[in-house]
């Protein structure tokens, strides 16, 4: 399994690139996450330009099936959070085949 960029590594990379301290960089990341959560909860959407958007969505109640017994069960309605990748980011990461 491939390992991703850790928060510490991302913090260091931002600090080097922007010529700020690691503490300021970490504070920026924490503020971004906090703002994204607040705005998505309040408005239902938070856009990070060039990357994508967090969207709050409602799932309707539906009928499902218990995989062990095969018995039909009712699944309650609930609120979920989805992330939609921006087209520019998607095309850069995984270019469309021609």
C-alpha positions as CSV (number, residue, x, y, z in Angstrom):
1,X,0.0,0.0,0.0
2,X,1.4,3.4,-0.9
3,X,1.9,5.9,1.9
4,X,0.6,9.4,1.5
5,X,2.0,12.7,2.7
6,X,1.7,13.0,6.5
7,X,0.5,16.2,8.2
8,X,4.0,16.8,9.5
9,X,5.5,16.4,6.1
10,X,2.8,18.6,4.5
11,X,3.4,21.2,7.2
12,X,7.2,21.2,6.6
13,X,6.7,21.5,2.8
14,X,4.3,24.4,3.2
15,X,6.7,26.2,5.6
16,X,9.6,25.8,3.2
17,X,7.7,26.9,0.1
18,X,6.0,29.9,1.8
19,X,9.1,30.8,4.0
20,X,7.2,30.6,7.2
21,X,7.6,28.6,10.4
22,X,6.4,25.1,10.9
23,X,4.1,26.4,13.6
24,X,2.5,29.0,11.3
25,X,2.1,26.3,8.6
26,X,0.4,23.9,11.1
27,X,-1.9,26.7,12.3
28,X,-2.9,27.4,8.7
29,X,-3.8,23.8,8.0
30,X,-5.8,23.6,11.3
31,X,-7.6,26.8,10.4
32,X,-8.4,25.5,6.9
33,X,-9.8,22.2,8.3
34,X,-11.8,24.1,10.9
35,X,-13.2,26.6,8.4
36,X,-14.1,23.8,5.9
37,X,-16.1,21.9,8.6
38,X,-17.9,25.0,9.9
39,X,-18.9,26.2,6.4
40,X,-20.0,22.8,5.2
41,X,-22.1,22.3,8.3
42,X,-23.6,25.8,7.9
43,X,-24.0,26.3,4.2
44,X,-23.8,22.7,2.9
45,X,-20.8,23.3,0.7
46,X,-17.1,24.4,1.0
47,X,-15.0,25.0,-2.1
48,X,-11.2,24.7,-2.2
49,X,-10.4,26.3,-5.5
50,X,-8.5,24.1,-7.8
51,X,-8.9,21.0,-5.6
52,X,-12.6,20.4,-5.1
53,X,-15.6,20.9,-2.8
54,X,-17.0,19.4,0.4
55,X,-20.7,18.9,0.0
56,X,-23.3,17.9,2.6
57,X,-25.9,15.6,1.2
58,X,-29.1,13.9,2.4
59,X,-29.6,10.2,1.9
60,X,-33.2,9.0,1.7
61,X,-34.5,6.1,3.8
62,X,-34.3,2.9,1.7
63,X,-34.7,-0.9,1.9
64,X,-31.5,-2.9,2.2
65,X,-30.6,-6.5,2.8
66,X,-28.8,-8.2,5.7
67,X,-25.9,-9.9,3.9
68,X,-25.8,-12.8,6.5
69,X,-29.5,-13.7,6.5
70,X,-30.7,-12.2,3.3
71,X,-33.6,-10.6,5.2
72,X,-34.9,-7.2,4.0
73,X,-34.2,-4.3,6.5
74,X,-35.1,-0.7,6.5
75,X,-32.1,1.8,6.4
76,X,-32.9,5.2,8.0
77,X,-32.4,8.5,6.2
78,X,-29.1,10.3,7.1
79,X,-26.8,13.2,6.3
80,X,-23.5,12.4,4.7
81,X,-20.5,14.4,3.5
82,X,-19.1,13.9,0.0
83,X,-16.0,15.3,-1.6
84,X,-16.2,16.2,-5.3
85,X,-12.9,16.7,-7.1
86,X,-12.5,19.8,-9.3
87,X,-12.4,19.0,-13.0
88,X,-8.9,20.7,-13.4
89,X,-7.5,18.5,-10.6
90,X,-9.1,15.4,-12.0
91,X,-7.8,16.0,-15.5
92,X,-4.3,16.7,-14.2
93,X,-4.1,13.6,-12.0
94,X,-5.9,11.2,-14.3
95,X,-6.0,12.7,-17.9
96,X,-8.9,11.4,-20.0
97,X,-8.0,8.8,-22.6
98,X,-8.3,9.8,-26.2
